[in-house]
Amino acid sequence: MSCPICGDNSATTYRPFCSRRCADRDLARWLNGSYAVPSTAPEDMEEAADAFEEALSRDALLDDPTKLRH
């Protein structure tokens, strides 16, 4: 079996990877979204846009405490 990152032979300890380095590179790809499958469904784009606008509003309130109401 070959390492899916670099193509070297896999090591038993890190299978299917050849080393800790390649295993960590694969994990980093998962964490940064490189393996994400983009969606073209309109409802997904609308949900993402709503979540983005909500986050921007929340950040704006945190940046200007005078806008916060108790």
C-alpha positions in Angstrom: 0.0 0.0 0.0 1.4 3.4 -0.9 1.0 6.6 1.1 -1.9 8.8 -0.2 0.2 12.0 0.4 3.6 11.2 -1.1 3.3 7.8 -2.7 6.0 6.1 -0.5 5.4 2.7 1.1 3.1 3.0 4.1 4.4 2.3 7.6 2.5 0.0 9.9 2.5 2.6 12.7 1.0 5.3 10.5 -1.0 3.3 8.0 -2.1 4.3 5.4 0.6 6.9 5.6 4.4 6.5 5.5 5.2 8.8 8.3 3.9 11.1 11.0 4.6 14.0 8.7 2.3 12.7 6.0 -0.4 11.9 8.5 -0.1 15.4 9.9 -0.3 16.9 6.4 -3.5 14.9 5.7 -5.0 16.1 9.0 -4.1 19.7 8.2 -5.9 19.3 4.8 -9.1 18.1 6.7 -8.8 20.9 9.2 -8.4 23.8 6.7 -11.2 22.5 4.5 -9.1 21.3 1.5 -11.2 18.1 1.4 -14.5 19.9 1.6 -17.0 19.2 -1.1 -18.4 22.5 -2.3 -22.2 22.7 -2.5 -24.1 24.4 -5.3 -27.5 24.0 -3.6 -29.1 27.4 -3.3 -30.4 26.7 0.2 -26.8 26.0 1.4 -25.6 29.3 -0.1 -28.4 31.2 1.6 -27.7 29.6 5.0 -24.0 30.4 4.6 -24.8 34.0 3.7 -27.2 34.4 6.7 -24.6 32.9 9.1 -21.9 35.3 7.7 -24.1 38.3 8.1 -25.0 37.2 11.7 -21.3 36.8 12.5 -20.5 40.3 11.1 -23.3 41.8 13.1 -22.1 40.1 16.3 -18.5 41.2 15.6 -19.6 44.8 15.1 -21.5 44.8 18.4 -18.4 43.4 20.2 -16.2 46.0 18.5 -18.4 48.9 19.7 -19.7 48.2 23.2 -21.9 51.3 23.1 -24.2 49.4 20.7 -24.9 46.7 23.2 -28.1 46.9 25.1 -28.5 45.4 28.5 
